Amino acid sequence: MRIFDIHTHPILMGSGAKPEEIKQLYTEGKALGIVGMNSLGDVSFYGHCPDAGQCAKINDGNGHLQRLFPDFFTSFCHLNPTLGERVVMKEAERCVTNFNSKGIKLEKTNNASASCMKHIAKAAREFNLPVLQHTWTVHGIAGRRVPRSIQSDPTDTATFARRHPEVKVIMAHLTGFGFRGIAEVKHLPNVSIDTSAGYPEEGLIEYAVEQLGADRVYYGSDLPIREQSVTIGRILGARITPKDRQKILYDNAAILLGLN
């Protein structure tokens, strides 16, 4: 069974960038059946609000991975919407041109319902990129630690998607937003989810497939924060059809990202 991991951070807090570390990650991934990883960058290294130069360094880290293993790593471009339209568009264009970025990654720089998200929508339309938005139910552990002004609840991500129905949105962290988050975006056809974050929760994958359809669910691990054998196991152990399982683990990402 082929697996593509749409949500990884191979370089995290400055660690993991050495060639031998990347080679080990590649080897371990292959042993688990992973044929590709999508790097979202070292998005926490500079804090919640990186400047333009820091965003560029994060994205250059993705480029470093791709140069070493071009047939294994893809990447999403990390952007900070609060820096304004010019900065957002310039960095998005640089990422697409230099790294063939397949999407946009948004962390906790601002709430997904903020007005500055219009710059992200413009970049997504201009370069035909999906937007992967960090999302977590504000009543959860992460919600208590992170100010509401920058923590995006499922309602906030849904608000962005509703304002921009032409933009493909991936709501990240299934076990961070849970059953409520699935219900929040059920009727928004431009929103999909990834399965990253937290320990497996019984019935959650099944509920996502039932409510959204398997076509709107992507496998993601949040590596190295999460252990891939566990995050893959939650998909393999779910009570879903083999066809739906393969869609989640590989087929959906292959279609979205244009993988060979």
C-alpha positions in Angstrom: 0.0 0.0 0.0 1.4 3.4 -1.1 1.4 6.2 1.4 1.9 9.9 1.0 2.2 12.1 4.1 0.8 15.5 3.4 1.7 17.0 6.8 5.3 16.8 8.0 8.0 19.0 9.5 11.2 17.2 8.8 13.2 20.2 10.0 11.8 21.3 13.4 13.2 23.9 15.7 16.4 23.9 13.8 16.9 20.1 14.0 16.8 17.6 11.2 18.5 19.5 8.4 21.7 17.5 8.3 22.0 15.3 5.2 22.4 12.2 7.3 19.3 13.0 9.3 17.3 13.5 6.1 18.6 10.3 4.7 17.5 8.4 7.8 14.1 10.0 7.6 13.8 8.9 4.0 14.9 5.3 4.8 12.5 5.0 7.7 9.7 6.4 5.7 10.3 4.0 2.8 10.3 1.1 5.3 6.7 2.1 6.4 5.5 2.3 2.8 5.7 6.0 2.5 6.6 7.0 -1.0 6.6 10.8 -0.4 6.4 13.5 2.3 5.1 17.0 2.0 7.2 19.4 4.1 5.4 22.3 5.7 8.6 23.9 7.1 10.1 24.8 10.4 7.1 27.0 11.2 7.7 27.4 14.9 11.4 28.4 14.8 10.8 32.1 14.6 7.7 32.3 16.8 4.2 33.2 15.9 4.8 36.1 13.5 7.9 35.6 11.3 9.0 38.5 9.1 9.5 38.3 5.4 13.2 37.2 5.7 12.3 34.5 8.3 9.5 33.1 6.1 12.0 32.9 3.2 14.4 30.9 5.4 11.6 28.5 6.4 10.8 27.9 2.8 14.5 27.6 1.9 14.6 24.7 4.4 12.0 23.0 2.3 14.1 23.6 -0.8 17.0 22.0 1.0 15.1 18.8 1.5 13.9 18.7 -2.1 17.4 19.1 -3.5 18.6 16.1 -1.5 15.6 13.8 -2.3 13.6 15.4 -5.2 11.5 12.4 -5.9 10.4 12.1 -2.2 9.8 15.6 -0.8 7.3 18.1 -2.0 6.5 21.3 0.0 4.0 24.0 0.8 5.0 27.6 1.0 4.8 29.1 4.5 3.3 32.6 4.4 2.5 35.3 7.0 -0.8 37.1 5.9 -0.2 40.0 8.3 2.8 41.2 6.3 0.5 42.4 3.5 -0.3 41.6 -0.1 3.0 42.5 -1.7 5.1 40.4 0.7 2.7 37.5 0.5 2.5 37.5 -3.3 6.3 37.9 -3.7 7.1 34.9 -1.5 4.4 32.7 -3.0 5.8 33.4 -6.5 9.4 32.7 -5.3 8.3 29.4 -3.7 6.4 28.3 -6.8 9.3 29.3 -9.1 12.2 27.9 -7.1 10.6 24.9 -5.3 7.5 24.1 -7.3 5.5 24.5 -4.1 2.3 22.6 -4.2 0.3 24.6 -1.6 0.3 27.3 1.1 0.9 26.5 4.8 -0.6 28.8 7.5 0.4 28.5 11.1 -0.6 30.6 14.1 0.2 34.1 12.8 -3.4 35.3 12.8 -6.9 34.0 13.1 -8.2 32.4 9.9 -11.3 34.8 9.9 -9.0 37.9 9.9 -9.3 40.3 7.0 -5.7 39.9 6.0 -6.5 36.4 4.8 -7.7 38.0 1.6 -4.0 38.1 0.6 -3.8 34.3 1.0 -6.9 33.8 -1.1 -5.4 36.0 -3.8 -2.1 34.0 -3.8 -4.1 30.7 -3.8 -6.1 31.8 -6.9 -3.1 33.3 -8.7 -0.9 30.2 -8.4 -3.7 27.6 -8.1 -2.6 26.4 -4.6 -4.5 24.7 -1.8 -4.3 26.4 1.6 -3.5 24.2 4.6 -4.7 26.0 7.7 -3.6 25.1 11.3 -6.8 24.5 13.2 -7.6 23.5 16.7 -10.7 23.6 18.9 -10.1 26.6 21.2 -11.4 24.6 24.2 -8.6 22.0 23.8 -5.1 22.2 25.3 -3.6 24.2 22.4 -6.5 26.6 22.6 -5.7 27.5 26.2 -2.1 28.1 25.5 -2.5 30.2 22.3 -4.2 33.6 22.2 -7.5 33.6 20.4 -6.3 36.3 18.0 -3.9 33.8 16.4 -5.5 30.4 17.2 -7.9 29.3 14.5 -10.9 27.3 15.7 -12.9 25.2 13.1 -15.4 28.0 12.9 -12.7 30.5 11.9 -11.3 28.1 9.2 -14.9 27.6 7.9 -15.4 31.3 7.8 -12.3 31.7 5.5 -13.5 28.9 3.3 -17.0 30.3 3.1 -15.7 33.7 2.0 -13.5 32.2 -0.7 -15.4 29.2 -2.1 -13.0 29.1 -5.1 -10.0 28.3 -2.8 -9.3 24.7 -1.8 -8.8 24.5 2.0 -7.2 21.7 4.0 -8.2 22.0 7.7 -5.2 20.5 9.6 -5.2 18.4 12.7 -8.2 16.0 12.8 -7.7 15.1 16.4 -7.2 18.7 17.3 -10.7 19.8 16.1 -12.4 16.4 16.4 -16.1 15.6 15.7 -17.2 19.2 16.0 -14.7 20.4 13.4 -16.0 17.8 10.9 -19.5 19.0 11.4 -18.5 22.6 11.0 -17.2 22.1 7.4 -19.4 19.2 6.3 -21.4 21.5 4.0 -18.4 23.3 2.6 -17.3 21.4 -0.5 -14.0 23.3 -0.8 -12.8 22.1 2.6 -10.9 18.9 3.2 -9.2 17.7 6.4 -5.9 16.0 7.3 -5.6 13.3 9.9 -2.7 14.8 11.9 -2.3 15.6 15.6 -2.8 13.8 18.8 -3.4 10.1 19.7 -5.9 8.1 17.7 -9.5 8.5 18.8 -11.9 5.6 18.2 -14.5 6.3 15.6 -13.1 9.6 14.4 -11.7 8.4 11.0 -15.0 6.6 10.4 -17.0 9.7 11.2 -14.9 11.8 8.9 -15.4 9.4 6.0 -19.1 9.1 6.8 -19.7 12.9 6.9 -17.3 14.2 4.4 -16.6 11.3 2.1 -13.1 9.7 1.8 -12.2 12.0 -1.0 -12.0 14.9 1.5 -9.6 13.2 3.9 -5.8 13.3 3.6 -3.3 11.3 5.6 -1.0 13.5 7.6 1.3 12.6 10.5 2.7 15.9 11.9 6.1 14.2 11.9 8.4 14.4 14.0 5.9 15.6 16.7 3.9 12.4 16.1 5.1 8.8 15.4 4.3 7.8 11.9 3.7 4.1 12.7 0.9 5.3 15.1 -0.6 7.8 12.6 -0.6 5.2 9.8 -2.1 2.7 12.2 -5.1 4.9 12.9 -6.0 4.7 9.2 -5.2 1.0 8.8 -7.3 0.2 11.9 -10.3 2.3 11.0 -13.4 0.4 10.0 -13.6 1.7 6.4 -13.4 0.1 3.0 -10.0 -0.8 1.4 -10.8 1.7 -1.4 -11.5 4.5 1.0 -8.3 3.6 3.0 -6.2 3.9 -0.1 -7.8 7.2 -1.0 -6.8 8.7 2.4 -3.3 7.2 2.4 -2.3 8.1 -1.1 -4.8 8.7 -3.9 -6.3 12.0 -2.7 -2.9 13.6 -2.3 -1.7 12.2 -5.7 -4.7 14.0 -7.4 -4.4 17.2 -5.4 -0.6 17.6 -5.8 -0.2 16.1 -9.3 2.1 13.3 -8.1 3.4 10.8 -10.6 
